[in-house]
Amino acid sequence: MDRRSAGNLITSIESIRAHLDRGAPWDACDVFRETAAAHSDDSRLLYWGALAHARAGATCTAHALLDRAHAHANEDRAHLVEILSLRGRLWKDALERASGTASAKIPGERAREEYLRAFAIARDPYPGINAATLSMLLGRADEAKRLAAEVAAQLKSAPSSLGIWDLATLGEAELLLGHFDAAGERYAAAYSLASASAGVIATMRRQIRLLGRVIPCANEILTLMRAPDVVAFAGHMIDADGRAVPRFPASLEPAVAAALRNQVAHLHKPIVYMSAACGADLIFAEAALDAQAEVNFVLPFDRADFVRTSVAVGGDVWVNRFDSALKRAKRVIMATEEGYLGDNPLFEHAALLVDGLTVLRAAQLQTKPTLLCVMDEGDGAPVGGTRATVARWKRTIGTPIMIDLCALRAKLGAQPAHAASHRPSAVQSVDRAEHTTTPQAARPPRLLRTMMFADFAGYSRLHDAFVPLFQQSFFEIGALLIEQTGIRVLEAKTWGDALYAVFDSAPDGAEFALRFLERMQDVDWTSTGLSGESHVRIALHAGPVFRAHDPVMHADGHFGTAVVRAARIEPVTPPGMVYASEAFAATLAAAGSHDYLLEYVGTLALAKAYGESRIYRLDRCRHP
């Protein structure tokens, strides 16, 4: 390896570590993917790639990368300890998912064995303390305390000062030994050193929660280790000129801004997901950005259309504030790249993504999500509006934090603002942007749907003698599922080896896809002429689509770019798996279901040069 290549490799590994430290494993996964092609046999890069995928929850990929890292590892004992310890962590993840089930002991024992193997190499405290915790979880208290005592003695006699992980490990040992005050002191010191590393704090919190299953007092330690606040925001737009009944008049902006700054001041290292309309959105965004928060915007459709419909109506000053805020954002997420076309469900789609992305990020950081909203509690409930967001959050996630515009108006005696300076030529300038708005009456409206595509890897190599048997077996499974499960399928089509289905909700699509995969895996496909390695591959996407009568099929059909995107995900899905777009993952998370597991895979190039997409693997959560 030449010097330049070696330098690029070191830089990439440092970048992966930095992304993991700030609690963004998906970005770390993407850096690994960009580097792995040129360094496919580097054991350390493979290890860091495995760790990134493990932090993101993509355990299958992490296991595969660890296999390769182990195969290419040299005689470096410390590196071998890292590999075995991460293998133990992956089995520990499996234990957490299987908690309370009859099979939970199996991954627990595997995890403990891997950690003990790593500990035997160099008596490293990290695998030692994990072996101790796994022993306690498996009911082997005496062994757990013996290992914890050895680890504690080793760290207390260390000649140099203890780092973050040393202190956290010592804190864990003290918990296992029943020394709760000492444990609190050690964890508090570790937290102080790790205050800028959300990913490190999440890992410590995760381990404490695990230990809390058998040592309830451990959960009290979490109060000493505050995670970043992950916040979804929703709020009303500023009132337009001539609004008959005031809701958010411009004269109320200073009071709203003060209330929001006060809320931001009470947040800890906030991570925010939100839209960017004139009014409450941009007021909160500015307060959050000024407080060094990580702000992620979700726009419901084409940027120019969004400015025209939701920003410029407030005047030039809001357009300027919008442009400035987006430049400072961590990420701008497009719910769809298409235009508005007068379809209000696109606002609802974006609101679902805001909720779901907040839930996903909070889960990754081992904390609870929060919804902060600015709302007139007496206002109506338009599709995709703030009131609808609040109702959904209360129904599926929890209680939001409310700033009531009605109360602020009453307090200040505010009246609607009619100042001409707030409503000038911005709308006209945006209307000249190059976009097309199709009259609503000329086409069907777009609706929010979930699309599934499934096909069979290896089908193209199937001989004609086996095709009829395969077709009958494959599609009978789909037909029986539609008949027997009670899941409402809005549309189902087949061609070749592909099954296409449309659902009203993300949970329906998730359940159907997983049941279809499970039934497909129960079939011996070698009898149809396929190899034993051939498996179904399934893709899911959620988004706005048209529904209209298909004159060829004599039935209603769904079409649009969201259908195409779902189709482009399926060819890049590995056999035997269900891959889903970020939009689907967020929509499912927003539904509040705890039945499904979403493992981040990475940013993948889609089939037929259809761009890139952040992809998750869908699986079931195993509940007691």
C-alpha positions in Angstrom: 0.0 0.0 0.0 1.5 3.4 -1.0 1.7 6.3 1.4 -1.2 8.2 -0.2 -3.5 5.1 -0.1 -2.5 4.4 3.5 -3.3 8.1 4.4 -6.7 7.9 2.9 -7.4 4.7 4.8 -6.4 6.3 8.1 -8.5 9.4 7.3 -11.5 7.2 6.6 -11.2 5.3 9.8 -10.9 8.5 11.7 -14.1 9.8 9.9 -15.9 6.6 10.9 -14.9 7.1 14.5 -16.0 10.7 14.5 -19.5 9.8 13.1 -19.9 7.1 15.7 -18.9 9.5 18.5 -21.6 12.0 17.5 -24.2 9.2 17.4 -24.7 9.0 13.6 -23.7 5.4 12.7 -25.5 5.7 9.3 -23.0 8.3 8.2 -20.2 6.0 9.5 -21.6 3.2 7.4 -21.5 5.4 4.3 -17.9 6.3 4.8 -17.0 2.7 5.2 -18.8 1.8 1.9 -16.9 4.5 0.1 -13.5 3.2 1.4 -14.1 -0.5 1.3 -13.8 -0.9 -2.4 -10.1 0.2 -2.4 -9.3 -1.6 0.9 -11.4 -4.7 0.9 -8.9 -6.8 2.8 -7.9 -4.4 5.5 -8.8 -6.0 8.8 -9.0 -2.8 10.8 -11.3 -1.0 8.2 -13.5 -4.1 8.2 -13.6 -4.0 12.0 -14.7 -0.4 12.0 -17.2 -1.1 9.3 -18.6 -3.9 11.4 -18.8 -1.6 14.4 -20.6 1.1 12.4 -23.2 -1.4 11.2 -23.5 -2.8 14.7 -24.3 0.6 16.1 -26.8 1.1 13.3 -28.5 -2.2 14.1 -27.5 -4.0 10.9 -26.3 -7.1 12.7 -26.3 -9.4 9.6 -23.9 -7.1 7.8 -21.8 -6.6 10.9 -21.4 -10.4 11.4 -20.3 -10.8 7.7 -17.7 -7.9 8.0 -16.3 -9.4 11.2 -15.9 -12.7 9.5 -13.7 -11.0 6.9 -11.9 -8.9 9.5 -11.0 -12.1 11.4 -9.9 -13.9 8.3 -7.5 -11.0 7.4 -6.3 -10.2 11.0 -2.6 -10.5 11.8 -1.1 -11.6 15.1 -2.0 -8.3 16.8 -3.5 -9.6 20.0 -5.2 -6.3 20.8 -6.9 -6.2 17.4 -8.1 -9.8 17.9 -9.6 -8.8 21.2 -11.5 -6.1 19.4 -12.9 -8.5 16.9 -14.0 -11.1 19.4 -15.4 -8.4 21.7 -17.5 -7.0 18.9 -18.7 -10.5 18.0 -19.8 -10.8 21.6 -21.6 -7.5 21.3 -23.6 -8.7 18.3 -24.7 -11.7 20.2 -25.6 -9.5 23.1 -27.8 -7.5 20.7 -29.5 -10.7 19.7 -30.1 -11.4 23.4 -31.7 -8.0 23.9 -34.1 -8.6 20.9 -35.0 -12.1 22.2 -35.4 -11.0 25.8 -38.1 -12.9 27.6 -38.4 -15.6 24.9 -37.5 -19.3 25.2 -34.6 -18.8 22.8 -33.0 -15.9 24.7 -30.5 -18.0 26.5 -28.8 -19.1 23.3 -27.5 -15.7 22.1 -26.7 -14.9 25.7 -24.4 -17.9 26.0 -22.8 -17.2 22.7 -22.1 -13.6 23.7 -20.6 -14.7 27.0 -18.4 -17.2 25.3 -17.0 -14.6 22.8 -16.3 -12.2 25.6 -14.6 -14.9 27.7 -12.4 -15.8 24.7 -11.4 -12.2 24.2 -10.7 -11.8 28.0 -8.5 -14.9 28.0 -6.2 -13.4 25.4 -4.9 -10.4 27.4 -7.2 -10.0 30.4 -8.5 -6.8 28.8 -11.1 -5.2 31.1 -13.7 -4.5 28.3 -14.5 -8.1 27.4 -14.0 -9.0 31.0 -16.8 -6.7 32.2 -19.1 -7.8 29.4 -18.5 -11.4 30.3 -19.3 -10.5 33.9 -22.6 -8.8 32.9 -23.6 -11.6 30.7 -23.0 -14.1 33.5 -25.2 -12.0 35.8 -28.0 -11.9 33.2 -27.7 -15.7 32.8 -28.1 -16.3 36.5 -24.4 -16.9 37.3 -24.0 -14.3 40.0 -20.9 -15.8 41.7 -19.0 -15.9 38.4 -20.2 -12.4 37.5 -18.9 -11.0 40.8 -15.6 -12.9 40.4 -15.0 -11.4 37.0 -16.2 -8.0 38.1 -13.8 -8.0 41.1 -10.8 -8.9 38.8 -11.7 -6.1 36.4 -12.1 -3.6 39.2 -8.8 -4.5 40.8 -7.0 -4.2 37.5 -8.4 -0.8 36.7 -7.9 0.6 40.2 -4.2 -0.4 40.0 -3.7 1.2 36.6 -0.6 3.4 36.6 -2.2 6.2 34.5 -5.5 8.1 34.8 -8.6 6.3 33.6 -10.3 7.2 30.3 -14.0 7.2 29.4 -14.3 3.5 28.8 -12.1 2.6 31.8 -14.4 4.7 34.1 -17.6 3.2 32.6 -16.2 -0.3 32.9 -15.2 0.3 36.5 -18.7 1.7 37.2 -20.2 -1.4 35.7 -18.0 -3.6 37.9 -19.1 -1.6 41.0 -22.7 -2.2 40.0 -22.2 -5.9 39.7 -20.4 -5.9 43.1 -23.3 -4.0 44.7 -21.3 -0.8 45.3 -23.9 1.6 44.0 -22.5 4.9 45.3 -19.1 4.1 43.9 -20.7 3.1 40.6 -22.5 6.4 40.4 -19.3 8.3 41.0 -17.5 6.4 38.2 -20.3 6.8 35.7 -20.6 10.5 36.4 -16.9 10.9 35.7 -17.2 8.9 32.5 -20.1 11.0 31.4 -18.2 14.2 32.1 -15.4 13.1 29.8 -17.8 11.9 27.1 -20.1 14.9 27.1 -19.4 15.7 23.5 -19.9 12.1 22.2 -23.6 11.2 21.9 -22.7 7.8 20.5 -20.5 6.9 23.5 -23.2 8.1 25.9 -25.8 6.0 24.1 -23.6 2.9 24.4 -23.2 3.4 28.1 -26.9 4.0 28.6 -27.7 0.9 26.6 -25.4 -1.3 28.8 -26.9 0.2 32.0 -30.5 -0.6 30.7 -29.4 -4.1 30.0 -28.0 -4.6 33.5 -31.1 -3.0 35.0 -33.0 -6.1 34.1 -31.3 -8.0 37.0 -30.1 -5.1 39.1 -33.0 -2.6 39.3 -30.9 0.1 41.0 -28.8 0.3 37.9 -31.5 2.3 36.2 -31.0 5.2 38.7 -27.6 5.7 37.1 -29.3 6.9 33.9 -30.2 10.1 35.6 -26.5 10.9 35.8 -26.0 10.4 32.1 -28.4 12.6 30.1 -28.7 11.8 26.5 -29.2 14.5 23.8 -32.8 15.7 23.4 -34.2 14.5 20.1 -37.0 16.8 19.1 -39.7 16.9 16.5 -41.1 20.3 15.9 -44.5 21.4 14.4 -46.1 24.8 14.4 -48.5 27.2 12.6 -47.5 29.5 9.8 -47.6 33.2 10.3 -51.1 34.7 9.4 -51.7 35.8 5.9 -53.1 39.2 5.2 -56.8 39.5 5.6 -57.2 36.4 7.8 -60.7 36.9 9.4 -59.8 35.3 12.7 -56.3 35.7 14.0 -54.2 32.7 14.8 -50.6 33.7 14.5 -50.5 37.4 13.7 -47.1 38.9 12.9 -47.3 41.0 16.1 -47.1 37.8 18.1 -43.7 36.8 16.7 -41.6 38.3 19.5 -43.6 36.5 22.2 -43.4 33.2 20.3 -39.7 33.6 19.7 -39.1 34.3 23.4 -41.2 31.2 24.4 -39.2 29.0 21.9 -35.8 30.4 23.0 -36.8 29.5 26.5 -37.7 25.9 25.5 -34.4 25.6 23.6 -32.5 26.8 26.6 -33.8 23.8 28.6 -32.8 21.2 25.9 -29.6 19.2 26.2 -27.5 19.1 23.0 -30.7 19.1 20.9 -31.1 17.2 17.7 -34.1 18.5 15.7 -36.3 17.3 12.8 -38.8 19.8 11.4 -40.2 21.5 8.3 -39.3 25.1 7.3 -42.4 27.1 6.7 -42.7 30.8 7.5 -43.8 31.4 11.1 -43.2 29.0 14.0 -41.0 26.6 12.0 -38.3 29.2 11.0 -38.5 31.0 14.3 -37.7 27.7 16.2 -35.1 26.7 13.6 -33.2 30.0 14.2 -33.3 29.6 17.9 -32.1 26.0 17.7 -29.4 26.8 15.2 -28.2 29.7 17.4 -27.9 27.2 20.3 -25.7 25.0 18.1 -28.4 22.3 17.7 -28.3 19.8 14.9 -31.2 20.8 12.7 -32.6 18.5 10.0 -35.3 19.9 7.7 -37.9 17.8 5.9 -39.4 19.5 2.8 -42.7 17.9 1.5 -42.0 18.5 -2.2 -39.9 20.5 -4.7 -38.1 23.3 -3.0 -39.4 26.1 -5.3 -43.0 24.9 -4.8 -42.5 24.8 -1.1 -41.2 28.3 -1.0 -44.2 29.5 -3.0 -46.8 27.7 -0.9 -45.3 27.9 2.6 -42.6 30.6 2.8 -43.2 33.4 0.4 -46.7 33.9 1.6 -45.1 35.6 4.5 -43.0 38.0 2.4 -39.4 38.5 1.3 -38.1 38.5 4.8 -39.2 34.9 5.3 -37.7 33.7 2.1 -34.4 35.1 3.2 -34.7 33.5 6.6 -35.6 30.2 4.9 -32.5 30.3 2.7 -30.3 31.2 5.6 -31.6 28.4 7.9 -31.3 25.7 5.2 -27.7 26.7 4.6 -27.0 26.1 8.3 -28.9 22.8 8.5 -27.2 19.4 9.1 -29.4 17.8 6.5 -32.3 18.8 4.1 -34.5 15.8 3.4 -36.9 15.8 0.5 -40.0 13.7 1.2 -40.4 13.8 -2.6 -38.6 15.6 -5.3 -41.8 16.1 -7.2 -43.9 19.3 -7.3 -46.9 20.1 -5.0 -49.6 19.9 -7.7 -52.2 21.0 -5.1 -52.0 17.6 -3.2 -52.2 18.3 0.6 -51.4 14.7 1.6 -47.8 15.6 0.7 -47.7 17.8 3.8 -48.9 14.8 5.8 -46.2 12.7 4.3 -43.5 15.1 5.4 -45.0 15.4 8.9 -44.9 11.6 9.2 -41.2 11.6 8.2 -40.5 14.3 10.8 -42.1 12.1 13.5 -40.6 8.9 12.4 -37.0 10.2 11.9 -37.2 11.6 15.4 -38.3 8.3 16.8 -35.6 6.4 15.0 -32.8 8.8 16.1 -34.0 8.8 19.7 -34.0 5.0 19.8 -30.5 4.9 18.4 -29.4 7.3 21.2 -31.2 5.3 23.9 -33.6 8.1 24.8 -37.2 9.2 24.3 -38.3 11.5 21.5 -40.1 14.8 22.2 -42.6 16.8 20.2 -42.5 20.6 20.7 -45.3 22.5 19.0 -46.7 26.0 18.6 -50.4 25.7 18.1 -53.7 27.4 18.5 -55.6 24.7 20.5 -58.9 25.9 19.1 -57.9 25.7 15.5 -59.2 23.2 13.0 -57.4 20.1 11.8 -56.3 20.3 8.1 -54.6 17.3 6.6 -50.9 17.4 7.5 -51.5 20.4 9.8 -50.0 21.0 13.3 -53.1 19.8 15.1 -53.1 16.5 13.1 -49.4 16.0 14.1 -50.2 16.6 17.7 -53.1 14.2 17.7 -51.0 11.5 16.0 -48.1 12.0 18.4 -50.5 11.7 21.4 -51.9 8.5 19.9 -48.7 6.7 19.0 -45.8 8.2 20.9 -46.5 10.4 23.9 -47.4 13.8 25.3 -46.1 16.8 23.4 -44.8 20.1 24.8 -47.3 22.9 23.8 -47.0 26.6 23.3 -50.6 27.8 22.9 -51.0 30.7 20.5 -54.5 31.4 21.9 -53.0 31.9 25.4 -50.3 34.2 24.0 -52.9 36.3 22.1 -55.0 36.7 25.1 -52.1 37.7 27.2 -50.8 40.3 24.8 -54.2 41.4 23.3 -52.8 40.7 19.8 -54.8 41.5 16.7 -54.2 40.4 13.1 -51.3 42.1 11.4 -51.9 43.9 8.1 -48.6 45.6 7.6 -47.9 45.7 3.9 -44.2 45.3 4.5 -44.8 41.6 5.3 -46.6 40.6 2.1 -44.9 42.0 -1.0 -43.5 40.5 -4.2 -41.9 37.3 -3.0 -44.8 35.2 -4.3 -44.5 36.7 -7.8 -40.8 36.0 -7.9 -41.2 32.4 -6.9 -44.1 31.9 -9.3 -41.7 32.6 -12.1 -39.6 29.5 -11.1 -39.6 26.7 -13.5 -42.1 24.2 -12.2 -45.4 22.9 -13.5 -48.7 22.8 -11.6 -51.3 20.5 -13.2 -54.9 21.6 -12.4 -56.4 19.4 -9.7 -59.4 18.7 -11.9 -57.3 17.3 -14.7 -55.9 14.4 -12.8 -56.5 12.2 -9.7 -55.1 13.5 -6.4 -52.1 11.8 -4.8 -52.6 9.6 -1.8 -50.2 8.1 0.7 -49.5 4.5 0.2 -47.0 1.7 0.9 -45.7 -0.3 -2.0 -44.1 -3.7 -2.0 -42.1 -5.5 -4.7 -40.9 -9.0 -4.4 -39.1 -11.4 -6.8 -37.0 -14.4 -6.7 -33.2 -14.4 -7.1 -32.2 -17.0 -9.6 -35.4 -17.1 -11.5 -33.8 -15.9 -14.8 -31.7 -19.1 -14.8 -34.8 -21.3 -14.5 -35.5 -23.8 -17.3 -38.9 -23.9 -19.0 -39.5 -27.4 -17.5 -39.7 -25.9 -14.1 -41.4 -22.5 -14.8 -45.0 -23.7 -14.4 -44.3 -25.4 -11.0 -42.4 -22.3 -9.7 -45.1 -19.9 -10.8 -47.8 -22.0 -9.1 -45.9 -22.3 -5.9 -44.7 -18.7 -5.7 -48.0 -17.0 -6.5 -50.1 -19.4 -4.4 -48.2 -18.2 -1.4 -49.1 -14.6 -2.2 -52.7 -15.5 -3.0 -53.2 -17.4 0.3 -51.6 -14.5 2.3 -54.0 -12.1 0.7 -57.0 -14.4 1.6 -56.0 -15.5 5.0 -54.1 -12.7 6.8 -56.8 -10.1 6.9 -54.3 -7.5 5.7 -56.0 -5.2 3.3 -54.2 -5.2 -0.1 -55.4 -2.3 -2.2 -53.8 -3.7 -5.4 -51.9 -6.8 -6.3 -50.2 -7.7 -9.6 -47.8 -10.3 -10.9 -45.5 -10.6 -13.9 -42.7 -13.0 -14.4 -41.4 -13.8 -10.9 -42.5 -10.5 -9.4 -45.3 -9.7 -7.0 -46.4 -6.1 -6.6 -48.7 -5.1 -3.8 -50.0 -1.8 -2.5 -51.2 -1.1 1.1 -52.9 1.6 3.0 -50.4 1.8 5.8 -46.8 1.0 6.6 -47.6 -1.5 9.3 -49.8 -3.5 6.9 -47.0 -3.5 4.3 -44.4 -4.6 6.9 -46.5 -7.4 8.2 -47.4 -8.7 4.7 -43.8 -8.5 3.6 -42.4 -10.4 6.6 -45.1 -13.1 6.4 -44.4 -13.5 2.7 -40.7 -13.9 3.4 -41.3 -16.4 6.2 -43.6 -18.6 4.0 -41.2 -18.4 1.1 -38.4 -19.6 3.3 -40.4 -22.6 4.4 -40.5 -24.0 0.8 -37.9 -26.3 -0.7 -37.3 -24.5 -3.9 -34.9 -27.1 -5.2 -37.9 -29.1 -6.3 -38.7 -26.3 -8.8 -35.2 -26.4 -10.3 -33.7 -23.5 -8.3 -30.6 -23.8 -6.1 -30.9 -24.1 -2.4 -29.4 -20.6 -2.1 -32.2 -18.9 -4.1 -34.4 -16.7 -2.0 -37.1 -14.1 -2.3 -36.1 -10.5 -2.1 -38.6 -7.9 -1.0 -38.5 -4.1 -1.1 -40.8 -1.5 0.6 -41.3 2.2 0.1 -43.9 4.6 1.3 -44.9 7.8 -0.4 -47.5 9.7 -2.5 -49.0 8.0 -5.5 -51.9 8.5 -7.9 -54.8 6.1 -8.0 -56.8 5.9 -11.2 -58.7 3.4 -13.4 -56.5 1.2 -15.6 -58.5 0.7 -18.8 -56.3 -2.3 -19.8 -56.7 -4.2 -16.5 -60.3 -2.9 -15.9 -59.4 -2.0 -12.3 -58.0 0.8 -10.3 -54.2 1.0 -10.2 -51.5 3.0 -8.5 -48.7 4.9 -10.3 -46.1 7.6 -9.8 -42.5 8.1 -8.9 -43.0 6.5 -5.5 -44.0 3.2 -7.2 -40.9 3.4 -9.4 -38.6 4.0 -6.4 -40.0 0.9 -4.7 -39.3 -1.1 -7.8 -35.7 0.2 -8.0 -35.0 -0.8 -4.4 -35.9 -4.5 -5.0 -33.0 -5.4 -7.3 -30.4 -4.2 -4.8 -32.0 -6.2 -2.0 -30.0 -9.3 -0.9 -31.9 -12.6 -1.2 -33.7 -13.6 2.0 -34.2 -10.0 3.2 -36.7 -7.2 3.3 -35.2 -3.8 2.4 -37.0 -0.6 3.0 -36.5 3.1 2.1 -35.9 5.7 4.7 -39.3 7.1 4.0 -40.9 3.7 4.8 -38.8 3.3 7.9 -39.8 6.7 9.2 -43.5 6.2 8.3 -43.5 2.8 10.2 -41.7 4.4 13.2 -44.3 7.2 13.3 -47.1 4.6 13.5 -45.8 3.8 17.0 -45.5 0.0 16.4 -43.0 -1.9 18.5 -43.3 -5.1 16.6 -40.7 -4.4 13.9 -36.9 -4.0 13.9 -35.3 -1.5 11.5 -31.6 -2.0 10.8 -29.8 0.7 8.9 -27.9 -0.7 5.9 -26.5 2.4 4.3 -26.9 4.7 1.3 -27.3 2.4 -1.7 -27.2 3.1 -5.4 -30.6 2.0 -6.8 -31.2 0.0 -9.9 -31.3 1.5 -13.4 -29.3 4.6 -12.3 -32.3 5.8 -10.2 -30.1 7.7 -7.7 -29.3 6.7 -4.2 -31.5 6.0 -1.1 -30.9 5.4 2.6 -31.9 1.8 3.1 -33.1 -0.1 6.2 -33.5 -3.9 6.7 -36.9 -4.8 8.1 -37.2 -7.7 10.6 -39.4 -8.6 13.6 -38.8 -7.7 17.2 -39.0 -10.7 19.4 -41.2 -9.9 22.4 -41.7 -12.0 25.6 
